[in-house]
Amino acid sequence: MKSIFKDTEFNEVRGVGGGSKSRIWDQIKADVLNLPYIRLNREEFAVLGLAVIGGYAVKLFKNLAEPVTEWVKPIERIIPIIAHHETYKQYAEFYTELIEAADKIFEKCPR
């Protein structure tokens, strides 16, 4: 699927953190980005990453990717709703213009 990013194409988004716990928020993110949003079976990725690094350091794991691939699994795929994407797209374009205009104003700010 085409995303709103101009020079890069993505196939899906995998979210982590508190915001990814909300099914409604995840649907909004899928709709805004026009990309499937993948919910994962884990929440504490920082702790998981530290455990994997520690395990690798003491030679419990032969590489970093294998335990992560084994432990982290997709549990739900949220498909974007194209009609919602078209609505959000207008606001995203406006927001982009707003940020660009603000950048120009702040460039003039004395330092």
Secondary structure, 3 states (H helix, E strand, C coil): CCCCCCCCCCCCEECCCHHHHCHHHHHHHHHHHCCCEEEECCCCHHHHHHHHHHHHHCCCCCCCHHHHHHHCCEEEEECCCHHHHHHHHHHHHHHHHHHHHHHHHHHCCCC
